[in-house]
Amino acid sequence: METTINKFLDFFNHSPSPFHTVKSGCELLKEAGFEELPFAGEWTLKKGGFYYTHLYGTTLFAFKIGSRLDDNHVFRLASAHTDSPCLRVKPNPEICEKDYLKLNVSVYGSILRSSWMDRPLSLAGRVALRSDDIFHPVIKLVNFDRPLLTIPNLAIHINREVNKGLEINPQKELLPILGMLTETLNKGNFFLELLAQELSVSSEDILDFDFYVYNWEKACLLGAREEFISSPRLDNLTSVLGCLTGLINSENDNTINMACLYDNEETGSNTKQGADSIATNVLLEKLYAALGYSSQQLYNTLLKSFLVSADVSHAIHPNYADKCDPTNQPKLGQGVVLKVNHNQRYATDTQGLAVIKQLCHRYHIPYQEFINRSDMPCGGTLGSISSAWLLAMTVDLGVPLLAMHSARELTGVEDQKTINQLLTAFFQTEL
């Protein structure tokens, strides 16, 4: 069991940006014998084959084709998102103020701003370098993976009212400090020079960059019996890991099992690599064409298929119990959460819930249910978006979480195990 838990923590620690999440996912898939396909290429597929492909570096699809696939097969689809709320570095980010070197950053998604203060922060992302082919710049992934930045709080002696509540201005008070100005530093170019040094290239060859500021503190077990996982980016790396684990561990002769891991859920999914795009439909049409099926057969199959949308759920908070629904109160360590919203912010319906509950009963997997208080709005996720494109029966579910959208979040060890078990059962059981 210790080895399994360490694999959870390693995956969280090695996935500081969507680029690195896809990289970590590809490594797991390669190790499990999956073959890489170019998204923009002619595909030759075979029954019994394992394949993966990625789109724009931050979205990953992986699938298994049943070894005895016939015309009565179905799809088993599981989706999650690779992005997390964070800070992202702006173009021309160098700010020098009172000899402090700061980075100009944007807020990506809905972060708990105060949770980013006074932590060791680092940078991960990609750099585009000059190349001989104008339309194909050289792309390099970078993860500094060391304490590099911090955002210090203002001392209470200077702001005596801070404990009565503080609104943090993201343009003024969320700018991380990178260092102090010295005679050897170019205050107008220090970030590019830092990148150039890390990559051992000339700063003149750097055309552009896309960097995420992330909490450098590593994932760990926590609690009197080490029953909790404390980590950055549990939203939604827990679900990414569950989808990949379930797909890799499953066996089924007459289904096409697929994990769909999308970018940009935190900002609405309406991007070329998001769930609210034609990307999945294009991939499925390419897959079906390679197997000799028509588009009409594809959509007939989708109508009898099933999609699990995996994203984290709120757990009841012991210090704010009144914020939870009176009769639906998920807890850490009590199993995967089935998510319901009567306004269809989640795609779950009664028929879909019945399917998942029967899976849980058969495999002795604990589950809970979540619905918002009636006087509080509900967040959205991938289920309603994906099901609108694919038309498949869909259920939204995920692990329970405390401190969602904080720089560091909390779930239960048993919860990660149950989502892995449930998605394995989902992929390998004829429903």
C-alpha positions in Angstrom: 0.0 0.0 0.0 2.9 2.4 0.8 4.2 2.0 -2.7 0.8 2.9 -4.2 0.5 6.0 -2.0 4.0 7.1 -3.0 3.0 6.8 -6.6 0.0 9.2 -5.9 2.3 11.7 -4.3 5.0 11.4 -7.1 2.3 12.0 -9.8 1.1 15.2 -8.0 4.7 16.4 -7.4 5.7 15.9 -11.1 2.7 17.7 -12.6 3.1 21.4 -11.7 1.5 22.7 -15.0 -0.8 21.3 -17.6 2.2 20.7 -19.9 3.9 18.6 -17.2 0.6 16.8 -16.3 0.3 15.6 -19.9 4.0 14.7 -19.8 3.5 12.7 -16.6 0.4 11.0 -18.1 2.3 10.1 -21.3 5.1 8.5 -19.2 2.5 6.3 -17.4 0.9 5.3 -20.6 4.2 4.5 -22.3 5.2 2.3 -19.3 1.9 0.5 -19.7 2.5 -0.3 -23.4 0.4 2.4 -25.1 1.5 3.6 -28.6 1.7 7.3 -29.4 -0.3 8.6 -32.3 0.1 12.1 -33.9 -3.2 13.9 -33.5 -2.9 15.3 -37.1 -2.0 12.1 -38.9 -3.3 9.0 -40.6 -4.1 6.4 -38.1 -3.7 2.6 -38.4 -5.5 1.0 -35.5 -6.1 -2.6 -34.5 -8.4 -4.5 -32.2 -6.6 -5.0 -28.9 -4.5 -1.9 -29.4 -3.6 0.7 -26.7 -3.0 4.3 -28.0 -2.6 7.9 -26.9 -2.4 11.3 -28.5 -2.1 14.8 -27.2 -3.3 18.2 -28.4 -1.4 21.4 -28.1 0.6 20.0 -25.2 -2.0 20.3 -22.5 -4.8 18.0 -23.5 -4.4 14.2 -23.6 -6.5 11.4 -25.0 -5.8 7.7 -24.4 -7.8 4.7 -25.5 -7.9 0.9 -25.5 -9.7 -1.0 -28.3 -11.3 -4.2 -27.3 -9.6 -7.3 -28.7 -13.0 -8.9 -29.8 -14.7 -5.7 -30.8 -17.9 -6.2 -32.8 -20.6 -4.0 -34.2 -22.5 -4.0 -30.9 -19.7 -2.4 -28.9 -20.0 0.8 -26.8 -17.7 3.6 -25.6 -16.6 3.9 -22.0 -15.4 7.5 -21.6 -13.9 9.2 -18.5 -12.9 12.8 -18.5 -10.9 15.2 -16.2 -9.0 18.4 -16.6 -5.3 19.1 -16.5 -5.4 22.7 -15.4 -5.7 24.2 -11.9 -6.3 27.7 -10.6 -3.0 29.6 -10.3 -0.9 32.6 -11.2 0.5 33.0 -14.8 3.4 35.1 -15.9 2.6 38.0 -18.2 4.6 39.1 -21.2 7.4 41.6 -20.4 7.0 40.6 -16.7 10.0 42.5 -15.2 9.1 45.0 -12.5 11.8 46.6 -10.4 10.6 48.5 -7.3 12.8 49.8 -4.5 15.5 47.4 -5.8 13.2 44.4 -5.5 12.8 42.3 -8.6 9.1 41.3 -9.1 7.1 39.4 -11.7 4.0 40.8 -13.3 1.4 38.0 -13.2 -2.3 37.3 -14.0 -4.8 35.3 -12.0 -5.8 32.1 -13.9 -9.2 30.7 -12.7 -10.7 31.4 -9.3 -7.9 31.2 -6.7 -8.1 31.7 -3.0 -5.7 34.7 -3.1 -4.6 34.7 0.5 -3.5 31.1 0.3 -0.7 32.1 -2.1 1.0 34.4 0.5 4.3 33.6 2.3 4.9 30.3 0.5 7.9 29.1 -1.5 6.8 29.3 -5.1 8.3 28.1 -8.3 7.8 28.2 -12.1 6.9 25.6 -14.7 5.8 25.9 -18.3 7.2 26.1 -21.8 9.5 28.3 -23.9 9.4 28.8 -27.7 12.8 29.2 -29.3 13.9 30.6 -32.6 14.1 27.9 -35.3 14.9 27.6 -39.0 11.3 26.7 -39.7 9.2 29.8 -38.9 6.0 27.9 -38.5 7.6 25.3 -36.2 9.5 27.0 -33.4 11.5 24.8 -31.0 9.4 24.1 -27.9 11.1 23.3 -24.5 9.4 22.4 -21.3 10.9 23.9 -18.1 10.3 23.2 -14.5 12.5 25.1 -12.1 11.5 22.8 -9.3 13.1 24.8 -6.6 12.0 27.7 -4.3 12.3 30.7 -6.5 9.6 33.2 -5.6 7.4 34.3 -2.7 4.6 36.8 -2.1 5.1 38.3 1.4 2.2 39.4 3.5 2.2 42.9 5.0 3.1 42.7 8.7 0.2 43.1 11.2 2.1 45.9 12.8 1.6 48.0 9.6 -1.9 46.8 8.9 -3.7 46.4 12.3 -7.1 45.7 10.7 -5.9 42.7 8.6 -7.7 40.1 10.8 -11.0 41.8 10.2 -10.8 40.9 6.5 -8.5 41.9 3.6 -9.3 42.3 0.0 -6.1 41.4 -2.0 -5.6 43.4 -5.2 -4.1 40.9 -7.7 -2.3 43.6 -9.7 -0.7 45.2 -6.7 -0.5 42.7 -3.8 -0.1 39.3 -5.6 3.2 40.1 -7.5 5.8 37.6 -6.4 9.4 38.7 -5.5 12.1 37.0 -7.5 15.2 38.6 -6.0 17.1 41.8 -5.4 18.6 44.1 -8.0 22.4 44.0 -8.2 25.0 45.5 -10.6 25.1 42.3 -12.6 21.4 42.0 -13.2 19.6 43.7 -16.1 16.5 45.0 -14.5 14.7 45.3 -17.8 15.4 41.7 -18.9 16.1 39.6 -15.8 13.3 37.1 -16.4 14.4 36.3 -19.9 18.0 35.9 -18.7 16.8 33.6 -16.0 15.0 31.4 -18.6 18.1 31.5 -20.9 20.3 30.4 -18.1 18.0 27.5 -17.2 17.9 26.3 -20.8 21.5 27.1 -21.7 20.4 29.3 -24.6 20.8 32.9 -25.6 18.0 35.2 -24.4 17.8 36.5 -28.0 16.6 33.1 -29.1 13.6 33.1 -26.8 10.5 34.2 -28.8 7.9 33.6 -26.2 7.0 31.7 -23.0 4.0 30.4 -21.1 4.7 30.0 -17.4 2.7 29.0 -14.4 3.6 30.1 -10.9 3.0 27.1 -8.6 3.3 26.2 -4.9 6.6 24.4 -4.6 5.7 22.7 -1.3 5.5 18.9 -2.0 2.5 16.6 -1.6 2.5 14.7 1.7 0.4 12.5 3.9 -1.1 14.2 6.9 -3.2 13.4 10.0 -2.9 11.3 13.1 -3.0 8.1 11.0 -1.8 9.7 7.8 -5.3 9.4 6.5 -5.2 12.7 4.4 -3.3 13.8 1.3 -2.2 17.4 1.4 -1.0 18.8 -1.9 -1.2 21.6 -4.4 -3.4 21.0 -7.5 -5.6 18.1 -6.1 -8.2 19.9 -8.2 -8.0 18.1 -10.6 -4.9 15.9 -10.6 -6.8 13.4 -8.4 -9.2 12.8 -11.3 -6.5 12.8 -13.9 -4.8 10.0 -11.9 -8.0 8.2 -11.5 -8.8 8.2 -15.2 -5.3 7.0 -16.2 -5.2 4.4 -13.5 -8.6 3.1 -14.4 -7.8 2.9 -18.1 -4.4 1.3 -17.6 -5.7 -1.3 -15.2 -8.9 -2.3 -17.0 -9.6 -5.1 -19.4 -12.7 -5.4 -21.6 -13.0 -7.2 -24.9 -16.0 -5.4 -26.6 -15.6 -1.7 -25.6 -13.5 1.2 -26.6 -12.3 2.6 -23.3 -11.0 6.2 -23.4 -9.6 8.8 -21.0 -10.1 12.4 -22.1 -8.0 14.9 -20.2 -8.7 18.5 -21.2 -7.1 21.9 -20.5 -8.9 25.2 -19.6 -11.8 23.8 -17.5 -11.0 26.5 -14.9 -11.7 29.2 -17.4 -14.8 27.7 -19.1 -13.4 25.0 -21.5 -14.3 27.0 -24.7 -10.8 26.7 -26.3 -9.3 24.6 -29.1 -8.0 22.1 -26.5 -10.9 22.4 -24.1 -13.9 20.1 -23.5 -16.2 22.7 -25.1 -14.7 22.2 -28.6 -15.0 19.8 -31.5 -11.7 18.1 -30.5 -13.2 15.0 -29.0 -15.6 14.5 -31.9 -12.8 14.9 -34.4 -10.7 12.3 -32.5 -13.7 9.8 -32.3 -14.3 10.2 -36.0 -10.7 9.6 -36.8 -10.7 6.5 -34.6 -13.9 5.2 -36.2 -12.7 5.8 -39.7 -9.5 3.9 -38.9 -11.6 0.9 -37.7 -13.8 1.1 -40.9 -16.9 2.6 -39.3 -19.0 5.5 -40.5 -19.9 8.8 -38.8 -23.5 7.6 -38.5 -22.3 4.4 -36.7 -20.2 6.6 -34.4 -23.2 8.7 -33.2 -25.4 5.6 -32.9 -22.7 4.1 -30.6 -22.4 7.3 -28.6 -26.1 7.3 -27.8 -25.7 3.9 -26.1 -22.4 4.8 -24.4 -21.5 6.2 -21.0 -19.3 9.1 -19.9 -17.9 9.7 -16.4 -16.9 13.3 -15.8 -14.4 13.3 -13.0 -13.7 16.4 -11.0 -13.4 17.1 -7.3 -16.4 17.7 -5.0 -16.8 19.8 -1.9 -16.6 18.0 1.5 -18.4 19.3 4.5 -16.0 21.6 6.5 -16.0 21.0 10.2 -15.6 24.7 11.0 -18.3 25.8 8.5 -20.8 22.9 8.6 -23.7 25.3 7.9 -22.3 25.9 4.4 -23.3 22.4 3.4 -26.7 21.0 2.4 -28.6 19.7 5.4 -29.0 16.1 4.2 -26.1 15.6 1.7 -22.7 16.1 3.5 -19.7 14.3 2.0 -16.7 13.7 4.2 -13.1 13.0 3.6 -12.1 9.4 3.6 -15.7 8.1 3.0 -15.4 7.4 -0.7 -16.1 8.9 -4.1 -18.8 11.6 -4.4 -21.6 11.5 -6.9 -22.5 15.1 -7.9 -26.1 16.3 -8.5 -27.5 19.7 -9.6 -31.1 20.1 -10.6 -30.2 23.0 -12.9 -27.8 20.7 -14.8 -24.5 22.4 -13.8 -23.7 18.7 -13.4 -24.9 16.3 -16.1 -25.9 13.6 -13.6 -29.4 12.2 -13.9 -31.3 9.3 -12.2 -30.5 6.7 -14.8 -26.8 7.5 -14.8 -26.7 7.5 -11.0 -28.3 4.1 -10.9 -25.6 2.7 -13.1 -22.7 4.1 -11.0 -24.4 3.0 -7.8 -24.7 -0.5 -9.0 -21.0 -0.5 -10.0 -20.2 0.6 -6.5 -22.4 -2.1 -4.9 -20.9 -4.8 -7.1 -17.3 -3.9 -6.3 -17.9 -2.8 -2.7 -16.8 0.8 -3.4 -18.0 3.4 -0.9 -19.8 6.4 -2.3 -21.4 9.6 -1.1 -23.7 12.2 -2.8 -23.3 16.0 -3.1 -25.8 18.8 -3.9 -25.4 22.5 -3.1 -27.5 24.3 -0.5 -30.5 25.8 -2.2 -29.4 29.3 -1.3 -25.9 28.9 -2.8 -24.8 28.9 -6.5 -23.2 25.7 -7.9 -19.9 25.6 -9.8 -19.7 23.9 -13.2 -17.4 21.3 -14.6 -16.9 19.1 -17.7 -20.0 16.8 -17.6 -22.6 19.1 -19.0 -20.2 20.5 -21.6 -19.0 17.2 -22.8 -22.4 15.5 -22.8 -23.8 18.3 -25.0 -21.2 17.4 -27.7 -21.2 13.7 -27.3 -24.9 12.9 -26.3 -23.7 10.0 -24.1 -25.3 9.3 -20.7 -23.1 11.2 -18.2 -22.4 11.3 -14.5 -20.3 13.8 -12.7 -18.3 12.5 -9.7 -15.0 13.1 -7.9 -13.1 12.9 -4.6 -14.2 15.1 -1.7 -12.0 18.1 -1.1 -11.4 20.7 1.5 -9.7 24.1 0.7 -10.7 23.8 -3.0 -8.9 26.3 -5.2 -6.4 27.0 -2.4 -2.7 26.9 -3.1 -2.8 23.7 -1.1 -5.8 21.4 -0.9 -6.8 18.4 1.2 -8.4 15.0 0.4 -8.5 11.5 1.9 -6.1 8.7 1.0 -9.0 6.3 0.8 -10.8 8.7 -1.5 -8.1 8.6 -4.1 -8.1 4.8 -3.9 -11.9 4.6 -4.4 -11.9 6.8 -7.5 -9.1 4.6 -9.0 -11.1 1.5 -8.1 -14.4 2.9 -9.5 -12.9 4.0 -12.8 -11.2 0.7 -13.2 -14.6 -1.1 -12.6 -16.3 1.4 -15.0 -13.9 0.6 -17.8 -13.9 -3.2 -17.4 -17.5 -4.0 -16.7 -20.2 -4.4 -19.3 -22.9 -2.1 -18.1 
